[in-house]
Amino acid sequence: MNDKARRAPTGAAVLQPQTTAAISEGVLDELAANGYARLSMEAVAKRAGVGKSALYRRWPSKQDMVFAVLAESEVTALDASDTGSLRGDLLASLRETYTWLVHPRYSGLLPDLTAEAIHDPTLSEAVENLLCHPRRELGAIMLRRAIDRGELPDDVNIEIALDLIGAPLYWRVSVRQAPIEPDYLEQLVDHLLRALGARVDA
């Protein structure tokens, strides 16, 4: 191979990982501070200490940028651990969800995106695909494990069960913004087990 063949094309963009990381942090900080509707490429570039061109070399639009950053962020990280019991699985899942809901950066993220998604079908689809569907899939796996272990009846409605599991904590923390007592999650799990028709010794 000659020297000409080895040289990178003139003007080829080299995307530096550290710049991409700084931009991603800027996107998440802007979302936390101002919400999706008010987020702008200019504001993200200023936070990241880069020019707007650095953003447009990576993503063609604000929407694409936000979706890509969310897809790689810890907010979409999921824990699929199996504790060996439905009670343990529920408690672990709710603790993880609670940590996310009260996180300084992420606490307002889901309510904000959900509100904006009402008027934006593309954003609505992204919220479902990035934030909701993966968590419900893991929740369904958790419930099916419990059915296989005999902790839940075979005919439990998994879709309704998933709504029942997720709603109380979100309503209390994000909608009511009410305080959480030290034993709240344990009490919530006990109520959920009864509502789901779990074995008394589950």
Residue, then its C-alpha position, 0 to 999 in steps of 0.5 A: m500500500n502506498d503513502k497516498a492510500r494510507r493517508a486519511p481523506t483531506g478534510a475528513a472529520v475526526l470525532q474525538p471521544q472526549t469531545t463527544a463525552a463533553i457534549s453528552e454531559g452538556v445535553l444531560d445538564e441542559l435537559a435537567a436545567n431547562g427541559y427538552a423544549r428549551l434545550s438548544m444546540e447553542a446552549v449545549a455547545k456553550r456548556a460543553g465548551v465547543g462550537k456548534s459545528a462539533l454537534y452537527r458533525r455528530w447529529p443532524s438535529k437537536q432531536d437526534m442528539v438528545f435521543a442518542v445521548l439518552a440511549e447511552s446514558e445511565v438513565t437507560a441502564l437496567d439491572a436484570s438481577d435475579t434475587g431468587s424471590l418475587r419480593g426481592d426482585l420487586l424491592a431491588s427494582l423499586r430501589e433502582t427506580y427510586t434512585w433514578l427518580v430522585h437523582p438531581r440530574y434525572s428527577g425531572l427528565l421523565p415528567d418533562l419528556t412525557a409532557e413534551a411527548i404529548h405534542d410530539p409523536t416522534l418524541s413519544e415513540a423515542v420515550e417509549n423505546l428508550l425509557c419505557h419498553p426496555r424497563r417493562e420487558l425486564g419487568a415482564i421477565m421478573l414476573r414470568r420468573a415468579i410464575d415459574r417459581g409458583e409465586l404468582p398464579d399462571d393467569v396473572n395479567i402481566e401488562i396490568a401487573l407492570d402498570l401496578i408495580g410502576a405507578p405508585l412510586y412514580w405518582r408519589v415521588s414525581v407527581r405528588q413529590a411527597p417524602i418517602e419514609p425509610d420503610y416505604l418501599e418495603q411496605l409498597v412491595d408487601h401491598l403489591l404482592r397482595a394485589l398481584g395474588a402472590r403466595v403468602d410466603a413469597 
